[in-house]
C-alpha cells in the first residue's frame, strides 16, 4: 500500500492532465499535418498524373495506411503497456510517431526519386500509425486510472482534447504558410516545415512523459500479480464481444471526423471553388465547436453514463447525415460554415467520453491492449477509407450519398452501443 501511495503522490493532478494532453496533442498534430498534406501537397509532389482526381485518390490511399498500422501498434505497445507499465510504453510510442513524422519532412519527391519516393512516404506513414496506435490508449489510461470517483469521464476527456488542439495547430500552420509563402515556395519547401518543426514538440512531450510515474491501477496489478502472459490472447478469448461491439460503437466518431475534415477540404477546394486558405479558415473556426463539445459531453457522461450519452449523440449524427446534400451542395459560405461547425460539434460530443467508455470495457491487466485495439480497429473501419469512399460516392452518385454513408455509420454505432450489456470494470 505504501508503494501505491507514492504513485498517487508523484502523479499530481497537473502531471496527469498535462502529461496525457501534451502527448496526444503532439501525436495528432503529426497525424493531421499528413492529412492536410495528403490533400494539398502530396498529389502533385508524390503522385503526379494527368488526372487531379486520380492523384488525390492515390495520395489519400497512403493516408489510409496508418489506420492499418494502428492496430499493430495497439498490439505491440499495448502488450508492453500491460506487462511493463504505461510510462515506458508511452515514451516509446511518442518517439516512434515523432521520428516517422520528421522523416517525411526530409523525403525527396517523385521528381527526384521516381517510384521510390511514394514508397518511402508510405513507410513513414506506417510508422506514424504504429506510434499513434500505442499512444492514444496509454494517454487515456494515464488520465482515467488516476481519476477520483465520479470524475472518470472528466479526466478521460483531457487526452481527447489533444485531437482538436493538434488539428488547430496543424491547420493553423498550413494557413500561416499559405499566407507567408508564394505557391511556388510552398510546394518547393514550405510544406516540409510543419513536419520538421514537430521535432520541437516531441522533445517537450518526451521531457514531460519522463516525469510521470505509473498509475495506481497498474501498480496495484503488479503488486497483486494480476498480469496476464499475453494480453491480446486474453482479450480474444475472454473479452471478444467487448472488442467487437466497442469497435463498432466508435465507428460513427471516425466517419464524422474524417468527412468533416479531409473530405470537406478536398471537395470544397476542388468542386466548390473555395481557395485553400478560405476553407482552412472555416475548418479552424469549426474546431472551436469540436473543443467545446468534449468537456460538455464529459460532464454529461459522468452524470448520466457514457453509454447513454454516446447513444444519444450517435443518433443525432444519424439525423445530421440527411442534411449533407442540402448544405454542401448549396455553395453558400455561411451555410457550409454552419454545416461544418455542427458536424465538428457533434464530433466533440461523441469523442469526449469515448476513451473512458472503451477503457471501462476491460480490466486493468488487459486495459491498455483492449482499449487501444478497440479504438484503432474502429479507425480502420470508420476512417481509413472514409475520404476515398466519400469522394467516390460524391463523384459517382452525388453528394447526398455521402450523407447516407454517414447516417449508416451512425446507425451501426447506435446498434452496437445498445448491444453492450457489460457493467463498468472496477479500477
Secondary structure, DSSP 8 states (H G I E B T S, - for coil): -HHHHHHHHHS-HHHHHHHHHHHHHHHHHHHHHHHHHHHHTHHHHTS--S-HHHHHHHHHHHHHHHHHHHHHHHHHHHHHHHHT-HHHHHHHHHHHHHHHHHHHTT---HHHHTHHHHHHHHHHHHHHHHHHHHHHHHHHHHHHTT--TT-HHHHHHHHHHHHHHHHHHHHHHHHHHHHHS-HHHIIIIIHHHHHHHHHHHHHHHHHHHHT----HHHHHHHHTT---S-HHHHHHHHSHHHHHHHHHHTHHHHHHHHIIIIIHHHHHHHTS---HHHHHHHHHHHHHHHHHHHHHHHHHHHHH-HHHHHHHHHHHHHHHGGGHHHHHTS--HHHHHHHHHHHHHHHHHHHHTHHHHHHTTS-HHHHHHHHHHHHHHHHIIIIITHHHHHHHHHHHT-THHHHHHHHHHHHHHHHHHHH--------
